[in-house]
């Protein structure tokens, strides 16, 4: 594989190998219910992050967000 790997949102070549393409993250806007807050929260999560969220639960997510409140937020 040439260039930066797919996992790091890199640049590669299309199937034919002539023109370049950009690998983008599989990100979706997802509404997640947080029982501690009593309301849903809108998150931008990847498909892998969504599976992790379902496995770990919203409680673990909430504790992670509270630990790092100054994280970079993605702007639209």
C-alpha positions as CSV (number, residue, x, y, z in Angstrom):
1,X,0.0,0.0,0.0
2,X,1.4,3.4,-1.0
3,X,1.0,6.5,1.1
4,X,-0.6,6.8,4.5
5,X,-2.6,3.8,5.6
6,X,-6.4,3.7,5.4
7,X,-6.8,3.7,9.2
8,X,-5.2,7.2,9.4
9,X,-7.5,8.7,6.7
10,X,-4.8,8.6,4.1
11,X,-4.4,8.9,0.4
12,X,-4.3,6.0,-2.0
13,X,-5.0,5.0,-5.5
14,X,-8.3,3.9,-7.1
15,X,-8.7,0.3,-8.4
16,X,-7.1,1.0,-11.7
17,X,-4.1,2.6,-10.0
18,X,-4.0,5.9,-11.9
19,X,-6.1,8.5,-10.2
20,X,-5.8,9.2,-6.5
21,X,-8.5,8.9,-3.9
22,X,-8.9,9.9,-0.2
23,X,-10.0,7.4,2.4
24,X,-12.5,8.9,4.8
25,X,-13.7,7.7,8.2
26,X,-17.1,5.9,8.3
27,X,-18.7,8.5,10.6
28,X,-22.4,8.9,11.3
29,X,-24.4,11.3,13.5
30,X,-26.1,9.1,16.1
31,X,-28.4,9.9,18.9
32,X,-27.6,8.0,22.1
33,X,-29.8,7.8,25.1
34,X,-27.9,8.6,28.4
35,X,-30.0,7.5,31.4
36,X,-27.9,9.6,33.9
37,X,-28.8,12.8,32.0
38,X,-32.3,11.6,31.2
39,X,-32.0,12.8,27.6
40,X,-30.4,11.7,24.2
41,X,-27.1,13.1,23.2
42,X,-26.1,13.6,19.5
43,X,-22.7,12.1,18.7
44,X,-20.5,11.8,15.6
45,X,-19.3,8.2,15.8
46,X,-17.6,5.8,13.5
47,X,-19.1,2.3,12.8
48,X,-16.4,0.8,15.0
49,X,-17.1,3.4,17.8
50,X,-20.8,2.5,17.6
51,X,-20.0,-1.2,18.2
52,X,-17.8,-0.2,21.1
53,X,-20.5,2.0,22.5
54,X,-23.1,-0.9,22.3
55,X,-20.6,-3.2,24.0
56,X,-19.4,-1.0,26.8
57,X,-22.6,1.0,27.4
58,X,-23.4,4.6,27.7
59,X,-22.2,4.8,31.3
60,X,-18.6,4.2,30.3
61,X,-18.9,6.7,27.5
62,X,-20.2,9.4,29.9
63,X,-17.3,8.8,32.3
64,X,-14.8,9.1,29.4
65,X,-16.4,12.4,28.3
66,X,-16.3,13.8,31.8
67,X,-12.6,12.8,32.2
68,X,-11.6,14.8,29.1
69,X,-13.9,17.8,28.8
70,X,-11.4,19.9,26.8
71,X,-11.2,17.4,23.9
72,X,-11.3,18.8,20.3
73,X,-14.8,19.0,18.9
74,X,-15.5,18.5,15.3
75,X,-17.1,21.4,13.5
76,X,-19.5,21.1,10.6
